[in-house]
């Protein structure tokens, strides 16, 4: 499974802004759901299929979060940048 991965430490009021060069799945996961994702198991996330860029996602609580960007199994590559923003 090919994916881009970024780890972010989000404080209260923070969100993430993801800039993409094409359509892709953008998921914000906690540690246990990221491990499930990597193992190909069922997982819960915030975000989804992004058709426009940039994508803004606000987590339900502060902490360490994992931003995952993939093409949902389709061939190709995607370029992305991730930054923390005040929501």
N, C-alpha and C positions, 0 to 999 in steps of 0.2 A: 504494500500500500504506500503510495507516494503522497506526501503532504508536507506543507510548511508548518513549522511550529514556533511559537513565540511564548515565552513565559513573562507575565506581567504581575507586579505587586500593586494592587489597586487599593487606594485609601478611600475613606468615606467621600462620596461626591465625585469619584473618578469614573470614567468610562474608557472605552477604547475606540479609536478611529482606525479603520483598516482601509487602505487604498489599494485597489486592484487594477491590473491591466486588462482583465477580461472577467466574464461571469465565473463565479466559483461559489462553493459552500464555505461559509465563514461561521465557525463554531467557537463559543466561549464555554470552556469546561472547567470544573473544579478538578482536583488531583485524582479522585477515585474514578470519575467519569472519563478523564483523559486516559487513565490506565485501561479502562474498559474499551475505549475507542481504539487504542493501539493493539489490543488483543482481538479486535474484531467482534467484541461483544456489544450487546445493547447498551446504550448510554443516553444520558440526558444532557442537553446543552441549551444555550441561548444563542439566537441568531438563526441562520438558515441559508438558503440559496440566495445569493446576492446578484441582482441583475444590474445594479447601478453602484457607482463608487463615488465618494467614500461611504463606508458602512459604519454606523455608530451603534455600539452595544453598551448598555449599562448593566453591570452585574447586580444581583439582588442584595449582595453584601460585600464589604471589603475583604481583601485577602489575596492569596496567590492564585492566579487564574492562568489557564492555558488557552491561547488563541490558535486554532487549527484552521488551515485553509487547504481545501482539496477540490478536485474536479469530479468527485463522485464516481470514480472508477473510469471515467473517460480518458482517452489518450490526450497528451499535450502537457504543457507547462503553464504555470501562472506565476506572475511576479506580484509581490505585495510588500507593503510597508505597514507597520503597526506603531501607533503612538498612543500614549495616555493623554486624555483630555478631561477637563472639568465638565461635568454634565449639568 
